[in-house]
Amino acid sequence: MEPLNFDIQSILDAIFSFRPSAESFFSDYLAWLQLASVIISALFFGGIIYAVVKMHLVETRVERFIDVLGVSDVAKRRSVKAWQQIQKRLRAGDEANLKLAIIEADKILDEIIKLSGYRGETMSDRLKQLTPAQLSNLDGIWHVHKIRNRIVHEPEYYIAAAEAEKTISVYARAFREFGLIETTEEA
């Protein structure tokens, strides 16, 4: 097999000999090519907008931004909706829903702590930064967070309905302190 010899001058000559025919082709159809590229770009842009809307990316970010700014109406609606979901799971009474109610309550509390500016890898790291002056039932929160950890890390862990209700009541007290739920709402 003979090695290929590339002569740069012959390559450049081939490229430049193609140029006049390409120029005439593109100049004849330039308007159509521009129209096609505008249509294709519009379709891609529309697809991006559709995907962003369907994934609720903008809505979620706007809600978080509003939450951080302290506009309580949206935060209040979100927390009430989440609390109602927890109550619904608690009323269902089966073990799976009881466990999910505890996990969701813990997650909400963790989000509140994060939004309050506490940093750390885990919720435990963030809880270590709190004092009883900031959260009056801090010891109870530690206890129920450990229950949540057992639920997540020990699939065979059994929780009775009475224990789940006590656990949720500890979270409810913290939520009341943060003003997320009313004192008249059931715990």
Number of C-alpha atoms within 10 A of each C-alpha: 3 4 5 6 6 8 8 9 9 10 11 11 11 11 11 12 11 11 12 11 11 12 12 11 11 13 12 11 11 13 11 12 13 11 11 12 12 12 12 12 12 12 12 12 12 12 12 12 11 12 12 13 12 10 10 12 11 12 12 11 11 13 15 15 12 15 18 15 10 12 12 14 11 15 17 15 13 15 17 16 12 16 23 15 16 22 19 14 20 23 14 13 16 13 16 13 18 26 23 18 26 25 20 18 25 22 15 17 19 19 13 17 17 14 15 10 10 17 14 13 7 9 19 13 12 16 19 12 11 14 12 9 8 11 16 14 17 18 13 17 20 16 14 24 24 13 21 22 14 15 18 14 10 10 8 9 11 13 16 12 17 11 14 20 19 13 24 24 16 20 23 22 19 20 20 15 16 14 13 19 21 13 13 7 11 11 20
